[in-house]
Amino acid sequence: MAETSLAYVIYEGFANGQLDRWDAIIHPDVVINSPAGRDTVGRDALKGWVQAFLSAFRPRVDLIDHYVAGDRALVAINMHWKHDGTPFFGIEPTGTSGTSVETLLLRLKDGLVTHFDVADNTLDLAIYLHEQGMDLPRSVTPPALIAG
């Protein structure tokens, strides 16, 4: 597949461990939110976290969907993971495996990703990390486009 859209480059960089490809499309001061942490800032912090994840869980990453529309983009993936690589932020490998369907919700400005939000659609990975002692955010209330 010879796709070059920003969303596809996000997927390919993650799936193939080619995080340097993100330098041209992710703002240096990107804001990152995920089930593992909130309000982290910086492209280097994002790439460091992702590299640690790739080294620890060595996932196969399947692309489910992707698009770019105006100032928004989306990448939906399914990760097939097994924690048998390196320790992950103090969590020693256990050999546990699972899948994780995740949606990357991206906000864009001037062609760069300024916000990188990860939403877990399934919970294998979040439950595993919680059971291993990782402190996960609770009572999260992101800014709403429309408050209902």
For each residue, the residues with C-beta under 8 A, 3 or more apart:
1: 8
2:
3: 8 12
4: 8 9
5: 8 9 66 67 68
6: 9 10 25 68 73 106 108 111 113
7: 10 11 66 67 68 73 74 75 106
8: 1 3 4 5 11 12 63 66 75
9: 4 5 6 12 13 21 22 25
10: 6 7 13 14 22 25 66 73 75 104 106 113
11: 7 8 14 15 61 63 66 75 77
12: 3 8 9 15 16 18 21
13: 9 10 16 17 18 19 20 21 22
14: 10 11 17 19 50 54 61 77
15: 11 12 61 63 77
16: 12 13
17: 13 14 51 54
18: 12 13 21
19: 13 14 22 47 50 51
20: 13 23
21: 9 12 13 18 24 25
22: 9 10 13 19 25 26 43 46 47
23: 20 26 43
24: 21
25: 6 9 10 21 22 111 112 113
26: 22 23 30 43 46 112 113 116
27: 30 43 109 112 113 114
28: 42 43 44
29: 41 42 43 114
30: 26 27 41 42 43 46 112 113 114 115 116
31: 39 40 41 114 115 116
32: 37 39 40 41 45 46 49 115 116 117 118
33: 37 38 39 40 115 116 117 118 140 142
34: 37 38 117 118
35: 118 120 126 129 136 137
36: 49 118 129 134 136
37: 32 33 34 40 137
38: 33 34 137 140
39: 31 32 33
40: 31 32 33 37 45 46 49
41: 29 30 31 32 45
42: 28 29 30 45 46
43: 22 23 26 27 28 29 30 46 47
44: 28 47 48
45: 32 40 41 42 48 49
46: 22 26 30 32 40 42 43 49 50 116
47: 19 22 43 44 50 51
48: 44 45 51 52
49: 32 36 40 45 46 52 53
50: 14 19 46 47 53 54
51: 17 19 47 48 54 55
52: 48 49 55 56 86 88 89
53: 49 50 56 57 59 88
54: 14 17 50 51 57 58 59
55: 51 52 58 85 86
56: 52 53 83 85 86 87 88 91 93
57: 53 54 79 81 82 83 85 88
58: 54 55 81 82 84 85
59: 53 54 79 80 81 100
60: 79 80
61: 11 14 15 77 78 79 80
62: 77 78 79 80
63: 8 11 15 66 75 76 77
64: 76 77 78 101
65: 74 75 76
66: 5 7 8 10 11 63 73 74 75 76
67: 5 7 73 74
68: 5 6 7 72 73 108
69: 72 73
70: 108
71: 107 108 109
72: 68 69 105 106 107 108
73: 6 7 10 66 67 68 69 106 108 113
74: 7 65 66 67 103 104 105 106
75: 7 8 10 11 63 65 66 103 104 106
76: 63 64 65 66 101 102 103 104 121
77: 11 14 15 61 62 63 64 101 102 103 104
78: 61 62 64 99 100 101 102
79: 57 59 60 61 62 99 100 101 102 125
80: 59 60 61 62 97 99
81: 57 58 59 97 98 99 100 125
82: 57 58 95 96 97
83: 56 57 88 91 93 94 95 96 97 128
84: 58 93 95
85: 55 56 57 58 93
86: 52 55 56 93
87: 56 90 91 92 93
88: 52 53 56 57 83 91 93 129
89: 52 134
90: 87 133
91: 56 83 87 88 129 132 133 134
92: 87
93: 56 83 84 85 86 87 88
94: 83 132
95: 82 83 84
96: 82 83 128
97: 80 81 82 83
98: 81 124 125 128
99: 78 79 80 81 122 124
100: 59 78 79 81 120 122 124 125 126
101: 64 76 77 78 79 120 121 122
102: 76 77 78 79 118 119 120 121
103: 74 75 76 77 118 119 121
104: 10 74 75 76 77 116 117 118 119
105: 72 74 115 117 118 119
106: 6 7 10 72 73 74 75 113 115 116 117
107: 71 72 113 114 115 117
108: 6 68 70 71 72 73 111 112 113 114
109: 27 71 112 114
110:
111: 6 25 108
112: 25 26 27 30 108 109
113: 6 10 25 26 27 30 73 106 107 108 116
114: 27 29 30 31 107 108 109
115: 30 31 32 33 105 106 107
116: 26 30 31 32 33 46 104 106 113
117: 32 33 34 104 105 106 107 142
118: 32 33 34 35 36 102 103 104 105
119: 102 103 104 105
120: 35 100 101 102 123 125 126
121: 76 101 102 103
122: 99 100 101 125
123: 120 126 127
124: 98 99 100 127 128
125: 79 81 98 100 120 122 128 129
126: 35 100 120 123 129 130 136
127: 123 124 130 131
128: 83 96 98 124 125 131 132
129: 35 36 88 91 125 126 132 134 136
130: 126 127 133 134 136
131: 127 128
132: 91 94 128 129
133: 90 91 130
134: 36 89 91 129 130
135:
136: 35 36 126 129 130
137: 35 37 38 140
138:
139:
140: 33 38 137
141:
142: 33 117
143:
144: 147 148
145:
146:
147: 144
148: 144
